[in-house]
Amino acid sequence: MNRTSRLVILCAAVFCTAACTEGPTQENPFPELEWIAEAGSRTFPTGETLFRANDYGAVGDAVTDCTRAVQAAIDACKAHGGGRVTFEPGIYLVGSLFIDGDNIDFEIPRGTTLIGSQEIEDYRIIRTRVAGVEMEWPAALINVVNCSNSAITGSGTINGRGKPFWDKYWSMRREYDPRGLRWIVDYDCQRPRGILVSECKDVTVRDIVLYQPGFWSLHILYSDHVTVDNVIISNNIEGRGPSTDGIDIDSSHHILVENSHINCNDDNFCLKAGRDSDGLRVDRPCEYIVIRNCVAGHGDGLFTCGSETSGSIRHIAAYNMTGLGTKYGLRFKSTCQRGGTIEDIWLGNVEMRGVRDPFVVDLNWHPAYSTSRLPAEYEGKQLPEHWLKMLAEVTPEQGTPKFRNVHFRNVTATGAATCMKVGGIERSTVEGFTFENVTLAGRNAGSATWAEKWQTDGLTIEASGNPLKVENCIGTAFR
């Protein structure tokens, strides 16, 4: 294992230990939610036959391209009906790998590191969904697709080595932004994710360390009954990787994420359900999700719903969560092109220390990115499929999202810059939020606009600076 890998694991272990000893209580604050027990994988692969990648030609010297050898071991395990694919200690250079069979345990044992190719050609183009839009896109480094009762396990490391893809993105931003193309650059700049779990059921991802992916770290898409347990993600090695989300749960159901720790450069733990016209077409919700006993450090959201909300996000429980210096804490975001409903969300036993904005609701999030407008120079020209999807008109009736019935229980924030930023709109008020034993403390109280029928008796805002600015709130009073 090289020096960087050892350093990442050491830092992650220190971060994990601090989080586990200083985090909130580990009890379930929502015993009334019986469906919590139904989240997560119901089975685990138990096949005893070993398939060592080294026996198929893999060499752990960090130089030899081992993609075909490792894939051959996976394919042999699949043909056998399942078992465990494993490695001798070493550093293995790979491009896209596909776990597309049932009953496979893909083990990355301690002392083993998989490092991603830095050539985009080594990531096969597949049909997938990226940032809420179905399109052609490079496969992830590890793809678990169309299977059941399979797993990624071990105490080893996956290093996506994504910096060349980050640099490509920033280069394209410098070209695209002046031309009015901020809304499409993320889709044109094709970057590989770390792990993709797609169209699967009863899958487990456990105990691994993942860092430096080219794009999102762990994407769970169109899947059900998936468990993510004791995973460490750290994405800001060698710089700040743009859009390197931690864990994205996308139009999936009965997902359990627990005991995991994320430092990234975008949303840490995030729920998604499609974007704009394409997300409304697919219309698949993200529901029955449990996130618990988790920690976020650097990143843009300890817990985020959106901005891709088109298929709706509902029946969510996140508890025993800690944010340590995260930019945003509990975050809800969408726009009036997205549509969908965010409802029946339960957030409890949450502690945020030094989180800049601990509570944010925004129905007009990031207009330059969220609003697709074709510059005049492209009019009349043939456009890519994903451009056309992004430009398809969404009516106000389709596109206006609704946020309602979100519940907060035992939540504290200290050292905030702005305690609350709530921005509803007249045609879509933020409705039915309830607060029980919630204290937000910081410099400025913030603002609340178009909130309706909130129960705020259990909400305390302690601000040393500006008081709370309240506008157009209906049936809602703040102390």
Secondary structure, 3 states (H helix, E strand, C coil): CCHHHHHHHHHHHHHHHHHHHHCCCCCCCCCCCHHHHHCCCCCCCCCCCEEEHHHHCCCCEEEEECHHHHHHHHHHHHHHCCEEEECCCEEEEECCEEECCCCEEEECCCCEEEEECCCHHHCCEEEEEECCEEEEEECCCEEEECCEEEEEECCCEEECCCHHHHHHHHHHHHHHHHHCCHHHHHHHCCCCCCEEEECCEEEEEECCEEECCCCCCEEEECCEEEEEECCEEECCCCCCCCCCCCEEEECCEEEEEECCEEECCCECEEEECCCHHHHHHHCCCEEEEEEEEEEECCCCECEEECCCCCCCEEEEEEEEEEEECCCEEEEEECCCCCCCEEEEEEEEEEEEECCCEEEEEECCCCHHHHCCCCCHHHCCCCCCHHHHHHHCCCCHHHHCCEEEEEEEEEEEEEEEEEEEEEECECCECEECCEEEEEEEEEEEEEEEECEECCECCCEEEEECCCCCEEECCECCCCC
